Amino acid sequence: MLRLLVRGLFTSLQSYFIHLCLCFSELSGVSLTEIKRDWSDHALWWDQKKMWLLRTAWTLEKYGIHADARLIFMPQHRPLKLDLPNGKTVRLRACFSDPVFQTVMGICRQLNIRHPEELSLLRPVEEKKKKKDKDLTEEIYDLTEVPLSSVSRPCLYNGMPAHFAESEKMEAVYKMLSITQTPPAPEVITKQYRPASVVDKAHINGRWLDSSRCLMQQNIQENDRLWLRFKYYTFYELDPKYDVVRLTQLYEQARWAILLEDIDCTEEEMMLFGALQYHISKVSQSEPQALSTNTAMDDLESALLSLEVKMEGESSSATELLESVLIKRSCVNVRFRPKRLTLKGYKQYWFKFQDTSIAYFKSKEESIGEPIQQINLKGCEVAPDVNVAAQKFLIRLLIPAPEGMNEVFLRCENERQYAQWMAGCRLASKGKSLADSSFQSEIQSIRSFLAMQRNNSGSSSNAASSDESINTHSLVSPRYHKKYKTKQLTPRILDAYQNVAQLSLSDALMRFLQIWQALPDFGLSYVVVRFKGSRKDEVLGIAPNRLIRIDLGVGDVVKTWRYNNMKQWNVNWDIRQVAIEFEGNVNIAFSCVTADCRIVHEFIGGYIFMSTRSREKSDVLNQELFHKLTGGHEAL
Amino acid sequence: MEDIDAMFSDLLGEMDLLTQSLGEEIPPPAPLPNTKKEVSFTMDFANFNESLHELEDTDLDALMADLVADLSATEEKLTAEIQGLKAPSPPLPNLPPPPRDLSFPPAPYDSSSSSSSSSCRDSSSSLVSTSATSPLPPPQAGKPSKEDIEAQMKADKIKLALEKLKEAKVKKLVVKVLMNDGSSKTLMVDERQTVREVLDNLFEKTHCDANVDWSLCETNYELQLERTFEDHENMVEPLLAWTRDSENKVLFQERRDKFEVFKNPQNFYLWKKDKKTLKDMKDKDKELLIKENFCGPSIIVPDLEGVLYLKEDGKKSWKQRLFQLRASGIYYVPKGKTKSSRDLVCFVQFDNVNVYFGKDVKNRYKAPTDFCFVLKHPQIQKESQYIKYLCCDDDWTMRLWMTGIRIAKYGALLHGNYKAAEKKSVVSSAWTNRSTPSSSNQSTPSPTIRAKASSQSNGHASKPQPGSDHQDFGNLPPPPPPLNEILPPPSPDPVLPPPPPSLASKPSGPHRKQPSGFPPPPLGIDNNLPPPPLPPPIDEAPPDFLPPPPPNTGIGSFPPPPPNTGFGSLPPPPPPPPPPVSSLPPPPASFGGIKKSLHPPPQDPQFLPPPPPDPVFTSAGAPPPPPPPPPAFAATPRANARPAGSVKKMPPAPPKRTTPVAGGGGGGGDLMSELMLAMKKRSDH
């Protein structure tokens, strides 16, 4: 077999003497003859020249190999430890002989991620103080046994690619890939490296591997650790149906970017991100893999359900659901305080919920007659004011009226009552009645949130991870750990949560990504550069559609150039300078400080490549074009 | 409360019947409709009456026309429904009039965009016809799949019941819309109609050029505020917030700002660049900008940041602050802090506020400039500390901010609105251009420019005498008079008070669209083709077809459909009478459809015979049909007859209707999917 493979070489060996190191490490201890091995993956690596001799039809002479050449015979696919966006490590066999671009394609095929062109590999940050952590050996998900051939055509089995369905172990790997991770403990977030400035953020971009050269050429060894990340922030046709892993990993990357303040956002946005994380982790635990069922059918069912409820209500039969609806209808005692009347006390009234309005009466007995007042809650703002420890359950309503907003507080007696009325108020503010199907789930989510607060206020923050509740500090960046205690943070997140509580898992993921993508700084990869004619360092931000120049001193965007105005860009490899010409005779040139100019070049070319993708040809990736746009340097 | 109870018992009875008598035909509980009618009639009668008194005669006429429109639309719906319900069972000649006379197909309560709403209507109408089609075979051959059909029938019925629940609550407003020239038009607006639909309606009544800038605006007299309604918005909702005797008005005007961002996106997204670059922007680059910012996974708001004057809550002073617009709201930089995102303080989020233009703020509030925009909850109608006033240095900055806020608030909806408006304008320009001068008797200037909003429940209750209306009605769709006569010049200044009288004297019409070489598009009329055959056909249609015959059977026992005299006075249909056949569901172009549909388009005898299901049936080449009555119609003729524009207008329709049919026997699934579609659309709100 060996001879077959290398025949081309040996025939031309003739009188040369070559060090041919055969790499049989995997076979050590086993007699060669006994084992039946597939050698087709093996090839020769010319160590000194850092190149693979993949063209077996070429003669050694044509390759320019002389007697002193050191050739290594070894497999092209070798194990690699990959750090995924979700922080987990997977060990899999990657191709060490193809350009990284193709290697990533192969990896993504194994992991079942579509559009591999958006991802790439980068060298990990040097871990200095991680020594003590090394003791706790992290879990490594092993994919090295996946036969490479089986991956080529992913057919679905049980909703996952066939090669994941082979064993339970493999299924676990797929689970890890496709289900979002539970929120990290607050300490984990605090411990991680957080960039403090744009310059810090720029450093990561110096570590991207060269897409047009292979791993071996970039000194990556077997079992080395690399990061797999989304590199280009244009996510083509994200579809929850086909992109389970892609969506999950993208969400994880976005989540960490926000938690570590890699991308800036406002406090309100942070709370919303927190609420979405909470919701996503809750939903993904409760209904794992429940792919969005036909929502239309659900609607019909829920509509029918509510209809039934109403009708049964008339005939007073008692189902679970009905009961609660009746409770709502036939009134709960809620104390009520119109603002400014009295600051201290609350007056007790009998309240009734009808459709989207609440009406109140002096007493239960009078509730048949005319109410003292009826308030339509549609379009009002509902905010909680709750302190579980103090048994304070207030609902703050900001009700619009022609004269302005009326502030009304409803005080509930206990948690149960509060959850029901809060849920009712929220639905009503959106114009839905209590018969709406989401009423029960709304109550549930309110109660689970209350439970969270109870736990947090009871014990110290560390112990909270034991049960299903989540420490809200896990959902926001460390900045807010300092600013708010969990007790204060929870209501704020709850506030944001009410707008997202009804989303399905994939909708919530998509929403998270949408808000992320709507942030002003989204999609910017920074590189510290020095513009031609300038004496100070500045930052170049590379976005999917434009380049921006940022003044380091002020942090302001000084100038923006869009790619669609770009006429050409060149790299002078000798002086490591990138020169770009835009329409209207605008020329810029800069040298790169924190990253190789190759990386900037590849970013620009890559984004231009991404913009050429279109639906018709989305199936086949135009690799040639990619390399044309991103490569072209240091002709090999 | 009582009426709700009544409704429940109504429904209860109905549900019982429906569930019990599966497979049998449905003896609809006859008494029900009456109660319903009465209830709805009394509810707001006084109110309605009152408002009617204040209307001028002309208004009344117009109103009557609308009412009749509603009426006949209802009837037509009814027939369609009956058809749908009856289909599976062997046709009984003497069906008692079912109680469904009040129901429309489920219209989206507050559909997100006009296109979606129209497609929704499509789906509902096609739903009816599919349901009629699929059961065709069963009586003879379809035994095996009976359960399926039953299940689907059941779902269908349940859905109808649900619809009725909603329907019973539908409100109608009488709205007076002030024209640019000082005249006004009175419209009946259904609670579920979107602004787009009302606009379409107005286009037809005014015969204006229907360009994209036409807008409906709300003015608040007390606060001196003004706002352009977005096309996807529900029309009635904001009007209901008005106080009882408010001087607020609804204006029908051209507003360039409404869609300016789609015409010149660079001015908003690249406003920092120098003027010349912006002016010379290539169309290709503009498209790219729109694509980048509106067609991506998330909406990108223009990058806006600047010092604005803020009127402090309840105070008289104006304070300068550095504001920033983000997708999540407006923020400002607190004193002594940096501009970094995490230090920003949220000033307002957009969920509960609308953006208004504030007039005369210099005088009223001692504002530093007159370029002021206002953020407030739509319900707030009077002076309040909850209203936020922001002043800009110049007009352009103000427009930037107002547009930016709208983008942040509505996102892709705006783009959808624009595309819908554009389509409409293309079609209409063709239509206007071919028109000949003729009667322009429509508007009489009326002194009161108040939009009278009075709610009247279910307009059908007050059935007007059909005859008289019809005459009036005949005048409605006259070919529009020459452009110049009607169209007031586009007023650049939104505040401009409507120039007074004399319609005819307006010289420069907003003659934007070039007269195109289109064949005369019978657009107006096309739209009028209501999905199911209209009541009038009844008499002629052969009652004994096996395939559920058109509405006729049911209708016979109905309140008299628009009398034939009405037809006489109708203008002849435009040249190419588009046979309503084909797999295209009749284009309910919009909600206006309801009204329009009462234009007796079907007066042309050609239309009458084809009950909607049949053509579909034939064209789809479905299984052995019982002799389809009017096989004469093929799908093609219609396509040809239609001007390109109008076909374009309702793109969503074809697939919906055709797919189910093409599915052949599997009617069950298709019906369900239709159903679900309709349900989903509706429940989105």
Interface residues (C-beta under 8 A of the other chain):
Chain A: F235 L238 E261 D264 C265 T266 E267 E268 E269 M270 L272 N294 T295 A296 M297 D299 L300 S302 A303 L304 L307 K310 M311 E314 S315 G379 E381 P400 A401 P402 E403 G404 M405 G431 R479 N499 M510 L513 Q514 I515 Q517 A518 L519 P520 D521 N545 G555 T560 N564 N565 G584
Chain B: D5 F8 S9 L11 L12 M15 A155 I158 K159 A161 L162 L165 A241 T243 L270 K272 T277 D285 L288 E292 G296 P297 S298 I299 I300 V301 D303 R326 A327 S328 G329 Y331 T338 K339 S340 S341 R342 L344 C346 Q349 D351 N352 H377 P378 Q379 I380 Q381 K382 E383 S384 Q385 Y386 I387 S673 L675 M676 L677 M679 K680 R682 S683 H685
